[in-house]
Amino acid sequence: MSVHELRADAAALMRELGNDFVSRQLDELQLRELSAHLGDLVNSVRQAPPRPALTREERFRSFQDALVEPTPDAKHRMLSDSIVSGGSNPLGLGAELWREGATACMRATLGKAFEGAPGRAHGGVLAALLDETMGLVNAMDGALAYTAQLNITYLAPAPINVPITSRASVVAREGRKVTVEGVIDAGDIVIARATALFITVDPATFLAHNDQTLSA
């Protein structure tokens, strides 16, 4: 197993721990023992050297490569530390992404840690999932774009511990402006619909600031 795979496995376990911690009633002894173990783990992790930084160009290429394979069965992660689709981010959603023709798709199962109202996923988390999916449509076209406006209509409660799927596609283009529509569903239940305006950016201009590096 590669270091990348081991890192993703460790992050997945930390996500599970976070969801279980929120959903379980630990007693005083368990909490003291957990804090002691976690303190040791934190100290151990901090002994490791810093991760090498990726340049903007490397990050952009990773973004472009995220949806190369058009086969629906081929699921991918994006940048490993992405808060939505990064498999190695212990605080993220751990969503999988793929494409169906011209449609970008993402699927996530939101645990107890992402709960808003009792038994329902937080609306802001759903907005992040939609925004990421809608942004991927631009990556599918090899474009770099930023969200300028995002309008969401919530139609039904989003369940926790149940897979939900977000899909998005381009509906209009006008110069640098790209209008994208998206939807989240849980099976036959439509949870939310959204429309977003993206502004494309010349990759050459973006990469001109390549002297600024961002953490991998």
N, C-alpha and C positions, 0 to 999 in steps of 0.2 A: 504494500500500500504506500502511495506517495505521500510526501509531506503535505501537499495540498489536500489530499483526501483525508489524512489524519486531522488536519486543521478543521476541515468541514465537519468531520465527525464530532470533534470536541465542541465546536460551536453549536451543533445540533443538540448535544447533551445539555449545554448551558441553557439553551432555549427551553428544553423540557424542564429543567430545574426551575426556571423562572415561572413557567406556567403552573407547575406542581406546587411551588412555594405559595403562590397566590391562592390556589384552590384547596390547600390542606390546612388543617388546624394543628399546628405543632405545639407541643407543650414546652415548658420552660427548659427542661433538660435537653430536649431535641434542638431547641434554638441555640442554646449555649454550645452544644457540640457542633452544630452546623457552622456557627460563627467561627469557632476555633479551626475547623477544617478549611473553611473558606479563607480565613486569614493566612493559613499556611500556603494555600494554593496561590493567593494573590502575591505573596512574597516570592514564591517560586517563579511565577511568571515574570515578575519584575527583574529577576536575575538574568533573563534572556536579553540578548542585544536587540536594538531597535530594528525593525524591518526596513529593508531598502525601499526608497521612494520610487514611485513611478513618475515619469514625466507626463506632461499633458498629452503628448503625442501617443505614448503607450496606452494611456487611459482611453483616448479617443479610439484607437484601434481595437481595444478590447470591447468597447461599446459597439463598434461596427460589427465585430465578429459574433456578437451575442445571438443574432438571429440569421446566421448563414444558412442553416439547414431548414428547408421548407417542410420537412416531413412532420406531421402532427405528433408522431410518437417520439420524436427527438426532443427531449426536454433539456433546457439549459439553465445555467445561472449567469448572471451578468458579472460585473466587477465583484470580487469576492467579499468586499466590505459594504456593498450596497445595503442600505437600511431596509429595502423592500425585497430585492432578489439576490442578495449576497449570501451564498451558502456558508461563508465563514464569519458572518456577523452574528455574535451571540445575542444581540439585542434586536435583530431584525425580524422580518416576517418569514424569511426562508422560502420565498415564493419561487416556483418554477416558471419558466417562460418558453414559449414556442410560437410558431407562426402557422396560420392556416391561409395560404394564398397571400392576399394583401392585408390580412387581419393579424394584429399582434395579440397574443393571449398570455395570461398569467394566472396561475392557480396557487392559492394559499389556504392553509387551515389555521385559523386564528384561535389560539388558546385563551385560557382564563386571563392571562396577563394583558390581553388586548380588549378586555371587556369594558364597555361604557355603562349603559343601563344593564341591570341584572339579566344575564343570559343573552346579551346582545353585544356584538362587536362595536367598538367605538367608531363613530362616523368619521373622525379625522383619520383613522387608520384606513378606512375604506377610500378616503380621498387620496391618500398616498398611493394605494394600490392602483387606483384609476389613473392618477397622474403618471405613474411609472409606465403603465401599459400604453397610455396614449403617446407618451414620449418615444416609446420603442418604435412606433410607426415611422417616425422620422429616421431612426437608425436603419430600418429596413430599406429605406431609400438612399442610404449613405449620407444623410444630412445630419447636421448638428443644429438643434433648436432648443429654445428656452420657453417655458410656460409663461405666457403673458396674462392669460385669464382662464379660470377654471370654474365652470358652473355645474353644480350637482343637484339633482333631484332625488331625494331618498323616497323609495316606494314601499319598502318592507323592511322589517328588522333583519339584520345580518346575524345568523347563528354563530356561536362559537363551537369549536371542535368539529366543524363540518366543512368539507372543502367548498370554497367559493371560487368562481372563475370570472376574470375580468377580460373583456375583449374590446379592441379599439381599431378604428380604420379612418382614413382620411376621407373627408367629404367635400372639401373645397381648397383651392390654392389661389392665391392672388399675390404675386410678387414674392416677398419674403414671408407672407402670412399664410399659415396652414391651419385649417379648421379640422378638428378631429372629434369624432363622436365615440363614446365608450359606454359600456354597460357591465354591471356585475350581476351574476345570478348564482343561485344555489339550486342546481337542478332546474326544475321548471319554474322556480320563483325568481322573478326579477327584483333585485334588491335596490339598485340605483342606476340612474342614467346620467350621463354627463356630456357636456360640450366644452371643448377647450380651444383656445387660440394660441398657437405657437409661432414664434418668430425665429426663422432660420438665421444662422450665423455662418459666415464664410470660415471654413475650417482653417484656412491659411492665416486668417486674422487671429483666430483662437489660439493656434499653435505658435503664433509669433511671440507669445508670452511663455514660451517653453522653458525659460530660465527659472520659472516658478514651479517647483515640484510639489506633488501632493502625495500623501501617504498611500501606500498600496492597499 
